[in-house]
Structures are given as structure tokens and as C-alpha cells.
Amino acid sequence: MADGPGARDMNRDDMERRFEQWLDEALAAEDPPDGIDAEMLATMAEANADANIGPDHPGDSYTMWAAMTALTHEVKLQGRAFKELHNTLGTQTSRVAEEIRVAYRERERDVQRETERRSRREMLSTLIDLRDRLGRGLDSVRAAEAEISRRSSRSWLARAFGKPGKRPHAEQMAALTKGYELGLERLDQTLEEFNAHEIRCEGQRFDPRRMNAVDKEESTAVPEGTVLEVYRTGYEWSGEVFRPAQVKVSCAPARAMT
């Protein structure tokens, strides 16, 4: 009897009912899946309630298959959403990585330009300092040569016994002067290559943006605020003031001011 058609039908109904109960218990503990209309879930719940499925009632095959179909659609929707999320994240990751690489390369270029500018600035400062020293050396040689000539002209021994047309140490002083002049000429060429130019000051109107007034002198020969003397030469580099000039400026006499 256990092997008759009725027993086989009962066993199939029991299996369907148990599977449906297991599926309901598994889904009851979870939140409603995204992508499934809330009305569909409510309709399915009402159909189950109306069917009064229980231990004494066989399971409804249509309801069970409807639930399995809904579950299948949910799995497909979740898979499609996961695939879209994966593609979106992959695209965004590639874009962000490229932006980071571009920003890094740009920062490297900025750092390289800044380092090069700093190096050129330090080198230019050294060249200008060297030119100042050579300029002072040339002034000293010329002053010494003038002093020797003045003393020689006052000495009656030099006038009496010296060779006409020749002065003592004339060749040495000329060689020193020539050496300083050549050095200054080469430095001026190098500064020109660096795009550094001397600020013309003497006889010009005082410009506080490019000059520092370290001294003043009363004068009526020139307008007030005229540069009378340059103590330290100033330079411009690439259109900017690299080092301001130190100058002496004329001012109106005190009696004229009163």
C-alpha cells in the first residue's frame, strides 16, 4: 500500500509543503529584497493567508513557484546591480588614478621649476657679489695708480733722474687694470645670459621700488629726489627687482624749506 499512487502523491505534497515552509522561514528573517514591488509581496502574503496552508492542508504549487520565480528575479537583479557597481567602481578607480598621476606629474614639474629657479638665484647672487668685489678691486687699482702718479710728479729726484715718458710701476698697474676690466667684462656677459640687468640710478629720479636711500645731501643744483651717488649697484632679474640699489639722494636745503 505504501507504494501506491496515493502514497507517492502524499509524499510529493509533503515535500512541497516542507520546502515552502522552509522557504518562508528563510525569507521571513530577511528584509524585503530590493527590486521586488511591495504590492507583489503583499499579494503573495495574502494568498498564503487565504489558502490556510498548514500541516493539514497540502501546499499550493502555484504559490511556491511564484515565490521561487520572485527569488530568481531578485537574484538576477542583484547580480545585474553588482555588475553595474563593479563597472562603475572600475571606471571611477581608473579615472581617479589618472587624475592622481597627472597631479603628481604637475607637482614634480613645479618642484623642478622651483628648484631650478632657486639654484639660478643662488648662482646669480654669487656672480653679482663677485662683480662687486672685482669692481672695488678695479677702483682700488685706479686710485693707487693716481696716487703713485701724484707722488712721482712731486718728487724732484724723479723729475731729475727719471726717464722721460715712463713712470715707476706703470706696466704692473696697467696689467692689473686690464685684468680687472677683462674679468668684469666676462661677468657682465654672464649676467646678461642670466637675464640680469643693472638698475640705472645716477642722475635718475629716486624710485623706492628699486632703490634704497641710505644717505641724502642738500643740493640746489638738481631737483629734490635726484640720485646723486650709487653706493651699491642694484639688479633686475627677469623683470623683477633682484637686489635694490643703495643710493644717496638730493634734498632741498634747510633754509629753503623754512
C-alpha positions in Angstrom: 0.0 0.0 0.0 2.9 2.4 0.8 4.0 2.0 -2.8 0.6 3.0 -4.4 -0.1 6.2 -6.3 -1.7 7.9 -3.2 1.4 7.4 -1.2 3.5 8.9 -3.9 1.2 11.9 -4.1 1.2 12.4 -0.4 5.0 12.3 -0.3 5.2 14.9 -3.1 2.7 17.1 -1.2 4.7 16.8 2.0 7.9 17.7 0.2 6.3 20.7 -1.4 4.8 21.9 1.9 8.0 21.4 3.8 10.1 23.2 1.1 7.6 26.1 1.2 7.7 26.3 5.0 11.5 26.3 4.9 11.5 29.0 2.2 9.0 31.2 4.2 11.1 30.8 7.3 14.3 31.7 5.5 12.8 34.8 3.8 10.9 35.9 6.9 14.2 36.7 8.7 15.4 39.0 5.9 14.4 42.4 4.8 12.3 42.6 1.6 14.7 42.3 -1.3 15.3 45.4 -3.5 13.8 45.3 -6.9 10.6 43.5 -5.9 7.4 45.5 -5.8 5.9 45.8 -2.3 2.4 45.2 -3.7 3.6 41.9 -5.2 4.9 40.8 -1.8 1.7 41.8 -0.1 -0.4 40.0 -2.6 1.7 36.8 -2.1 1.3 37.1 1.6 -2.5 37.5 1.4 -2.7 34.5 -1.0 -0.8 32.4 1.5 -3.1 33.6 4.3 -6.3 32.8 2.3 -5.0 29.4 1.4 -4.7 28.5 5.1 -1.7 26.4 4.4 -0.8 24.3 7.4 0.0 20.8 8.4 -3.4 19.6 7.4 -3.6 21.4 4.1 -1.4 20.5 1.1 0.8 23.2 -0.3 -0.2 25.3 -3.2 2.2 24.6 -6.1 1.4 27.9 -7.9 2.3 30.0 -4.8 5.5 28.1 -4.3 6.6 28.5 -7.9 5.6 32.2 -7.7 7.9 32.7 -4.7 10.7 30.8 -6.4 10.2 33.0 -9.6 10.4 36.1 -7.5 13.5 34.9 -5.8 15.1 34.1 -9.1 14.3 37.6 -10.4 15.7 39.1 -7.3 19.0 37.2 -7.7 19.2 38.4 -11.3 18.5 42.0 -10.3 21.1 41.8 -7.5 23.6 40.3 -10.0 23.0 43.0 -12.5 23.3 45.7 -9.9 26.5 44.2 -8.6 27.9 44.1 -12.2 27.0 47.7 -12.8 28.5 48.7 -9.4 31.7 46.8 -10.3 32.0 48.5 -13.7 31.3 51.9 -12.2 33.9 51.4 -9.5 36.4 50.2 -12.0 35.8 53.3 -14.2 36.0 55.7 -11.3 39.1 54.0 -9.9 40.8 54.4 -13.3 39.8 58.0 -13.6 41.0 58.8 -10.0 44.3 57.0 -10.6 44.8 59.0 -13.8 44.0 62.3 -12.0 46.5 61.4 -9.3 49.2 60.6 -11.9 48.5 63.9 -13.7 48.6 65.9 -10.4 51.8 64.1 -9.3 53.5 64.9 -12.7 52.4 68.5 -12.4 53.7 68.8 -8.9 57.0 67.2 -10.0 57.3 69.9 -12.7 56.5 72.6 -10.2 59.1 71.3 -7.8 61.7 71.0 -10.6 61.0 74.6 -11.8 61.2 75.9 -8.3 64.4 74.1 -7.6 65.9 75.3 -10.9 64.8 78.9 -10.1 66.3 78.7 -6.6 69.6 77.4 -7.9 69.8 80.1 -10.6 69.0 82.7 -7.9 71.8 81.5 -5.7 74.2 81.4 -8.6 73.2 84.9 -9.7 73.7 86.2 -6.2 77.2 84.7 -6.2 78.0 86.3 -9.6 76.8 89.7 -8.5 78.8 89.5 -5.3 81.9 88.6 -7.4 81.3 91.5 -9.7 81.1 93.9 -6.7 84.4 92.6 -5.5 86.1 93.0 -8.9 84.6 96.5 -9.2 86.0 97.5 -5.9 89.4 96.0 -6.8 89.5 98.0 -10.1 88.6 101.2 -8.2 91.4 100.5 -5.8 94.0 99.9 -8.6 93.0 103.1 -10.3 93.1 105.1 -7.1 96.6 103.6 -6.3 97.8 104.4 -9.8 96.6 108.0 -9.5 98.3 108.3 -6.1 101.6 107.0 -7.5 101.4 109.4 -10.4 100.7 112.3 -8.0 103.7 111.4 -5.8 106.0 110.9 -8.7 105.2 114.3 -10.1 106.1 116.0 -6.8 109.5 114.2 -6.4 112.3 116.3 -7.8 114.5 113.2 -8.0 112.0 111.6 -10.3 111.9 114.7 -12.4 115.7 115.0 -12.5 116.8 111.3 -13.0 113.7 109.6 -14.2 113.3 108.6 -17.9 111.0 110.9 -19.7 107.7 109.3 -20.6 108.0 106.4 -18.2 106.6 106.1 -14.7 107.6 103.6 -12.0 105.4 100.5 -11.8 103.4 101.7 -14.8 103.4 98.3 -16.5 102.3 96.4 -13.4 99.4 98.8 -12.7 98.3 98.7 -16.4 98.3 94.9 -16.3 96.3 94.8 -13.1 93.8 97.3 -14.6 93.5 95.2 -17.7 92.9 92.0 -15.8 90.1 93.5 -13.7 88.5 95.0 -16.8 88.5 91.7 -18.6 87.0 89.9 -15.6 84.3 92.5 -15.3 83.5 92.2 -19.0 83.1 88.5 -18.8 80.9 88.7 -15.7 78.7 91.3 -17.4 78.3 88.9 -20.3 77.3 86.1 -17.9 74.8 88.3 -16.1 73.3 89.2 -19.5 72.9 85.5 -20.2 71.1 85.1 -16.9 68.7 88.0 -18.0 70.0 90.1 -15.1 70.4 93.9 -15.8 71.9 96.7 -13.8 69.5 99.3 -12.5 70.4 102.7 -13.8 70.2 105.1 -10.9 72.7 108.1 -11.0 71.0 111.2 -12.2 67.6 109.5 -12.2 64.5 110.2 -10.1 64.5 108.2 -6.9 62.3 105.0 -7.2 61.5 103.4 -3.9 60.5 100.2 -5.6 64.0 99.7 -7.0 66.2 101.8 -4.7 67.1 102.2 -1.1 68.0 105.7 0.1 70.8 105.2 2.6 72.1 108.8 2.5 70.9 112.3 1.5 72.6 115.5 0.6 71.3 119.1 0.4 71.6 120.4 -3.2 70.2 123.2 -5.3 71.9 122.1 -8.5 69.4 119.2 -9.1 65.8 118.7 -8.3 64.9 117.2 -5.0 64.8 113.4 -5.0 67.5 113.0 -7.6 70.1 110.2 -7.2 73.5 111.8 -6.6 75.6 108.7 -6.0 75.3 104.9 -6.1 76.9 103.1 -3.1 75.8 99.6 -4.3 74.6 98.7 -7.7 71.1 97.2 -8.0 70.0 94.5 -10.4 66.7 93.3 -12.0 66.2 89.7 -12.9 63.5 88.6 -15.4 61.6 91.8 -14.9 61.7 91.7 -11.1 63.9 93.5 -8.6 66.6 91.0 -7.6 68.6 93.5 -5.4 67.7 97.1 -4.8 70.3 99.7 -5.3 71.7 101.7 -2.4 71.9 105.4 -3.3 72.4 108.9 -2.0 69.5 111.2 -2.8 69.4 115.0 -3.0 67.1 117.1 -0.8 66.2 120.7 -0.5 68.4 122.9 1.7 67.1 123.6 5.2 66.8 127.3 4.7 64.8 126.8 1.5 62.4 124.6 3.4 61.8 127.3 6.1 
